[in-house]
Amino acid sequence: MRDICREARVTAPTVYYYYRNKEVLFEAVVRDTITMEDFTKLLITVCKKAKDPKLQVRAFTQTYLSSFPNQLINTGLYLKRSTQLDPVGAKTLLRELTRVDKMLIDIIREGIRTKEFRATSPRMAAECLLGMMNRFIFQRIHFQRNYRAAEAASYLSNFFFKAMKADGGN
């Protein structure tokens, strides 16, 4: 707490006035920093503008790869041990990632219903596409490997459409 007070240039009583202990302060920082709400809202907005499931997948993929908020997620701050997020960070992050997953699943489900995509598990199809996108994101965040978002999104969308083609991809 002394280090925090020194960096913030405030006294300990000031910090304790707003936050009764370190844990409450940490939770406030996590909730404020790890939010992905704006990212989720952006995904919802761009996908709603697209007219059909294929265009929605393209919009989703492009937006996901170009706008994933890697600056907001400081994994060093949220890790409890070397590979485990603390409970507050995990809950906060999981809530928004679940909304993102559900959005993509719903898009795929609609594509299956309209016969643009083959009949398959919408959840598994979404997990495959998200997994491929997250690989790009992971490489960018952790290893500073850059990619052109538009090119990667186009490639992944086309790859996904080939796999989801109504006639089985042939």
C-alpha positions as CSV (number, residue, x, y, z in Angstrom):
1,M,0.0,0.0,0.0
2,R,2.9,2.3,0.7
3,D,4.1,1.8,-2.9
4,I,0.7,2.5,-4.3
5,C,0.3,5.7,-2.2
6,R,3.8,6.9,-3.2
7,E,3.0,6.3,-6.9
8,A,-0.4,7.9,-6.7
9,R,1.0,10.8,-4.6
10,V,-1.6,10.4,-1.9
11,T,-1.6,9.5,1.8
12,A,-2.6,6.0,3.1
13,P,-5.7,7.5,4.9
14,T,-6.9,8.9,1.6
15,V,-6.7,5.4,-0.1
16,Y,-8.3,3.7,2.9
17,Y,-11.1,6.3,2.9
18,Y,-12.2,5.0,-0.6
19,Y,-11.0,1.4,-0.3
20,R,-11.1,-0.4,3.1
21,N,-8.2,-2.8,2.2
22,K,-5.8,-4.0,-0.5
23,E,-8.3,-6.6,-1.8
24,V,-11.1,-4.0,-2.3
25,L,-8.6,-1.7,-4.1
26,F,-7.4,-4.6,-6.3
27,E,-11.0,-5.6,-7.2
28,A,-11.7,-2.0,-8.2
29,V,-8.6,-1.9,-10.4
30,V,-9.5,-5.2,-12.0
31,R,-13.1,-4.3,-12.7
32,D,-12.1,-0.9,-14.1
33,T,-9.2,-2.2,-16.2
34,I,-10.2,-5.6,-17.5
35,T,-13.5,-4.6,-18.9
36,M,-14.2,-5.7,-22.4
37,E,-17.7,-4.2,-22.5
38,D,-16.7,-1.6,-25.2
39,F,-15.2,-4.4,-27.3
40,T,-18.3,-6.5,-26.9
41,K,-20.6,-3.6,-27.8
42,L,-18.5,-2.9,-30.9
43,L,-18.8,-6.5,-32.0
44,I,-22.6,-6.4,-31.5
45,T,-22.9,-3.1,-33.5
46,V,-20.9,-4.3,-36.5
47,C,-22.6,-7.6,-36.6
48,K,-26.1,-6.1,-36.5
49,K,-25.2,-3.9,-39.5
50,A,-24.3,-7.0,-41.6
51,K,-27.3,-8.4,-43.5
52,D,-26.7,-12.2,-43.4
53,P,-24.7,-14.7,-41.4
54,K,-21.7,-14.8,-43.8
55,L,-21.3,-11.0,-43.7
56,Q,-21.7,-11.1,-39.9
57,V,-18.9,-13.7,-39.6
58,R,-16.7,-11.5,-41.8
59,A,-17.6,-8.4,-39.7
60,F,-17.1,-10.3,-36.5
61,T,-13.7,-11.7,-37.6
62,Q,-12.4,-8.4,-38.9
63,T,-13.5,-6.5,-35.7
64,Y,-12.2,-9.2,-33.4
65,L,-8.8,-9.2,-34.9
66,S,-8.4,-5.5,-35.3
67,S,-10.0,-4.4,-32.1
68,F,-9.3,-7.0,-29.4
69,P,-8.4,-4.8,-26.4
70,N,-5.0,-6.2,-25.6
71,Q,-3.9,-3.0,-23.9
72,L,-6.6,-3.4,-21.4
73,I,-5.6,-6.8,-20.2
74,N,-2.4,-6.7,-18.2
75,T,-2.1,-10.4,-17.4
76,G,0.7,-9.8,-14.9
77,L,-1.7,-7.8,-12.8
78,Y,-4.4,-10.4,-12.8
79,L,-2.4,-13.6,-12.4
80,K,-2.7,-15.2,-9.0
81,R,0.0,-17.8,-9.7
82,S,1.9,-18.2,-12.9
83,T,-1.0,-19.6,-14.9
84,Q,-4.2,-18.8,-12.9
85,L,-6.2,-15.6,-13.0
86,D,-7.4,-14.3,-9.7
87,P,-11.1,-14.9,-9.1
88,V,-12.2,-11.3,-9.7
89,G,-10.3,-11.0,-12.9
90,A,-11.4,-14.4,-14.1
91,K,-15.1,-13.7,-13.4
92,T,-15.0,-10.3,-15.1
93,L,-13.2,-11.5,-18.2
94,L,-15.3,-14.7,-18.4
95,R,-18.6,-12.7,-18.4
96,E,-17.6,-10.7,-21.5
97,L,-16.0,-13.6,-23.3
98,T,-19.2,-15.6,-22.8
99,R,-21.2,-12.8,-24.4
100,V,-18.7,-12.8,-27.4
101,D,-19.0,-16.6,-27.7
102,K,-22.8,-16.5,-27.6
103,M,-22.9,-13.8,-30.3
104,L,-20.8,-15.9,-32.7
105,I,-22.8,-19.1,-31.9
106,D,-26.1,-17.3,-32.6
107,I,-24.7,-16.0,-36.0
108,I,-23.6,-19.6,-36.9
109,R,-26.9,-21.0,-35.7
110,E,-28.7,-18.6,-38.1
111,G,-26.5,-19.5,-40.9
112,I,-27.3,-23.2,-40.4
113,R,-31.0,-22.4,-40.2
114,T,-30.9,-20.5,-43.5
115,K,-28.8,-23.3,-45.0
116,E,-25.8,-21.0,-45.7
117,F,-23.8,-23.2,-43.5
118,R,-23.9,-27.0,-43.2
119,A,-25.6,-28.6,-40.2
120,T,-23.2,-29.0,-37.4
121,S,-22.7,-27.9,-33.8
122,P,-22.8,-24.1,-33.7
123,R,-20.8,-24.2,-30.5
124,M,-18.0,-26.3,-31.9
125,A,-17.9,-24.2,-35.1
126,A,-17.7,-21.0,-33.0
127,E,-14.9,-22.6,-30.8
128,C,-12.9,-23.5,-33.9
129,L,-13.1,-20.0,-35.4
130,L,-12.5,-18.3,-32.1
131,G,-9.5,-20.6,-31.5
132,M,-7.9,-19.6,-34.8
133,M,-8.5,-15.9,-34.1
134,N,-7.2,-16.2,-30.5
135,R,-4.0,-17.6,-31.8
136,F,-3.3,-14.4,-33.7
137,I,-4.3,-12.3,-30.7
138,F,-2.1,-14.4,-28.4
139,Q,0.9,-14.1,-30.7
140,R,0.4,-10.3,-30.9
141,I,0.0,-9.8,-27.2
142,H,2.7,-12.1,-25.8
143,F,5.2,-12.1,-28.6
144,Q,4.7,-8.8,-30.4
145,R,4.1,-10.7,-33.7
146,N,2.1,-8.3,-35.8
147,Y,-0.2,-9.2,-38.6
148,R,-2.5,-7.3,-41.0
149,A,-5.9,-7.7,-39.4
150,A,-7.8,-7.4,-42.7
151,E,-5.7,-10.0,-44.4
152,A,-5.9,-12.4,-41.4
153,A,-9.7,-11.9,-41.1
154,S,-10.2,-12.5,-44.8
155,Y,-8.2,-15.7,-44.7
156,L,-9.8,-17.1,-41.5
157,S,-13.3,-16.2,-42.8
158,N,-12.7,-17.9,-46.1
159,F,-11.2,-20.9,-44.3
160,F,-14.3,-21.1,-42.0
161,F,-16.7,-20.7,-45.0
162,K,-15.0,-23.6,-46.8
163,A,-15.4,-25.8,-43.7
164,M,-19.0,-24.7,-43.2
165,K,-20.1,-25.0,-46.8
166,A,-23.6,-26.4,-47.0
167,D,-22.4,-29.3,-49.2
168,G,-19.8,-30.4,-46.6
169,G,-17.0,-28.3,-47.9
170,N,-16.6,-30.0,-51.3
